[in-house]
Amino acid sequence: MLSRTADHLYWMSRYIERAESLARLVDAHYRMSLLPHSAATLEKSLHATMTALLMEDAYRERYSTIEPRAVFEFVSLDRDYSGSIFSCLRAARENARAVRGSLTSELWVTLNSTWLDARSMAARRTPGADIGQFVEWVKERSHLTRGVTIGTMLRDEAFHFTRIGTFLERADSTARILTAHQGDLVPGADAGVVPDPYEWSVLLRALSAFEVYRRVYRDVITPTKVAQMLILRDDMPRSLLRCCKEVYQNLRSVANEHSAETERRAGEMHAMLHFTRMEDIAAGGLPHFLEAFLGRVRDLGDRIASDFLVPPAEA
Amino acid sequence: MANRPYNEMYLSSGAARLHYLRYAEWLANQPAERLAQKRAEADAVFHRVGITFAVYGQEEGAERLIPFDIVPRVLPWEEWLRLETGLKQRVRALNAFIHDIYHDQQILKAGVIPAEQVLCNSQYRPEMQGVDVPGGIYAHIAGIDIIRDDAGEFRVLEDNLRVPSGVSYMLENRKMMMRLFPELFSTYRIAPVDHYPDVLLDNLRSVAPTGVADPTVVLLTAGAHNSAYFEHAFLAQQMGIELVEGQDLFVRDEAVFMRTTQGPQRVDVIYRRIDDDFLDPLVFRPDSMLGVPGLLTAYRAGRITIANAIGTGVADDKSIYPFVPDMIRFYLGQAPIIGNVHTWMLRRAEDKEYVLAHLSELVVKEVHGAGGYGMLIGPAATKSEIEMFRRQIIATPERYIAQPTLALSTCPTFADQGLAPRHIDLRPFVLSGRDVSIVPGGLTRVALREGSLVVNSSQGGGTKDTWVLEN
């Protein structure tokens, strides 16, 4: 398939996944803001999240203080900020439009409708109205998009590049959410200290992991188990291990004559997560681990781009 | 406009024409709310599916619908047969003409067309002289604009032999009508059109360079911001071929390749939807970012087929148009089946004199204009517009032709106040490859403003489904 087509498909799915990740974060914090508890905790969590997502500077240009309502508006619907959910939906649709002939009609119509509806919702919305509804809708649209992708697309290169985009973005997103909460995940925080239960619920709900945790561990929430689940569990759909496994497998299906090293690195990341124990991560320090992981995700993204998506001028 | 225009649906007595009889009866029985709801549904679906065209000069992502009218334009089988035969004849002659012009130029030697009018034409491409193209076919896809005059006669208004567009609307309009009014399709035997992409692909494959057993065909677009992008993406998808931009292609050793995730892949046929001027920056416009450097070299070497061929514009120019009936006689030895619209060529002194004296009655067109731009419609023009054209004609008469203001036929169309007659034309798409063929019907365009004769979508035109009724 055309390199440019693969590039658009890859970014189309990255942007949809990014919109969903942001929607999950807004949703979790929004629910937290409705509970009667310390405003300081909420602000701390919002601040850490925005820092981890590299959104803080753009936010500060518009607002002077971190105020939950303003953050929700900014992250969800800011038309001028390229990192907002609104902008991600537009970018996903623009990428899809550039290759609409390579998508199934159902997938194109899904993405196009999402954008048309987002635009009219944003236009009709009164300031301060319920943001929860909007982010809930974004999550549903992302679920729908993924479902239509899996349900209608031929299992060819187009599909694999779409999936690579989804899982690379998800790996990045999970790692950043963990980074924002790394202070609470330090093993040893177990020792008697009960972290703020609200913050746990934000973290876990943002990753659809709250119910999963209960089901898997049938235990009180402890930092080590949370980190274990979100980093090393193969059966947890948003864990780092799971994302790396999907990236690796899809990458193998599209291998070309230049991509051996990229494939090796993806395999290495997967193997590393597969065979690492929580104790090893703790020994080197979680912050260090996450930082290194994000670096490797970035490296993989760059390599995929140069191997497949935007090959050097004369092939 | 002296005479009453021909009404496609009704006789002057007010009764429906025979082929519209059942439709008119059906229409009369439809509650207004149902029709209003169907019209709204059509709009919503076109938006959702993204059947839109980009608007030049507006903010990024500005896309509009081409208005769709739910009243179909119906053609009885006998009328269509005559049109079909006439269109095939015309396109055969046009292809023969282009081949001749780029080879022996017999028609010029015979004095049928003044040589300077061809060779000094800006659309004449000297680079094509002596180049052989597969099957001798230049205009693989031709969009011939047909109007019906007040006497009920079909006439060719314009030949489009470069990158004619609109066929996707023909196909989508049909799909929409079947969705909105399935009951009509069981009462009428309406000739299907949805095999158009198959016929097109088959034709494109048949003109691949010799020796290529399983040719790779691609569609070359200017990109997502081009006004016809929807059509490009639609046709590529329907044919199952790659939709490429100039940046996706490159030329090596006089062969054309596309950049794929698996490395370079050879391309054999390019169905291009960008103009000659932008195809190869090494030969044509050097500032073109849309084309492929070296493409013309590969083309001249016979390693790639470009459809339509380079240089077809010399045959659809408005200054050449008046000679098409002569071409038919010259190359085919036949009498033209569909006539032209009478045309004054202002390069001729006597024509110029007549036209200058009758500007307020005539339509004056720039010979290189397209899309309804650069045009004077005398009866609808203000005094100052007429005077402006008069000065331009006197300064450069060879840049203009004039035609009578035609009473284009009308078809009932939904307007704000309900059904009202609006002027229409018809663009059938003639495909040449293995053979010459036409999918029954074409795109009917309608001028939505009352009294307007301009059907172009860029000037407020809409479209209708076109039904050819099988016997």
Contacts between the chains, C-beta under 8 A, distances in Angstrom:
chain1	res1	chain2	res2	distance
A	1	B	242	7.5
A	1	B	260	5.8
A	1	B	261	5.6
A	1	B	262	8.0
A	2	B	242	5.6
A	2	B	244	6.4
A	2	B	248	5.3
A	2	B	258	6.1
A	2	B	259	6.7
A	2	B	260	5.7
A	2	B	261	7.7
A	3	B	248	7.3
A	3	B	259	4.8
A	3	B	260	6.1
A	3	B	261	5.6
A	4	B	245	6.8
A	4	B	247	7.0
A	4	B	248	5.4
A	4	B	259	7.5
A	5	B	242	7.5
A	5	B	243	7.9
A	6	B	261	5.0
A	90	B	61	7.8
A	94	B	61	7.3
A	94	B	224	7.5
A	97	B	50	7.0
A	97	B	224	5.5
A	97	B	233	8.0
A	98	B	223	7.6
A	98	B	224	4.7
A	99	B	233	8.0
A	99	B	243	7.5
A	100	B	50	7.0
A	100	B	233	4.7
A	100	B	237	7.3
A	101	B	233	4.3
A	101	B	234	7.2
A	101	B	236	4.4
A	101	B	237	3.7
A	101	B	243	4.8
A	102	B	237	7.6
A	102	B	243	7.6
A	105	B	49	7.5
A	108	B	49	7.9
A	108	B	50	7.0
A	109	B	48	5.8
A	109	B	49	5.9
A	109	B	50	7.7
A	112	B	48	6.5
A	112	B	49	7.4
A	112	B	50	4.9
A	113	B	48	5.6
A	116	B	47	6.5
A	116	B	48	7.1
A	157	B	261	6.0
A	161	B	261	7.6
A	254	B	261	6.2
A	256	B	261	6.2
A	256	B	262	5.0
A	256	B	263	6.3
A	257	B	263	6.5
A	308	B	261	4.5
A	309	B	261	7.7
A	311	B	259	5.7
A	314	B	250	6.7
A	314	B	252	7.7
A	315	B	250	7.3
A	315	B	257	7.3
A	315	B	259	5.8
A	315	B	263	6.1
A	315	B	264	4.6
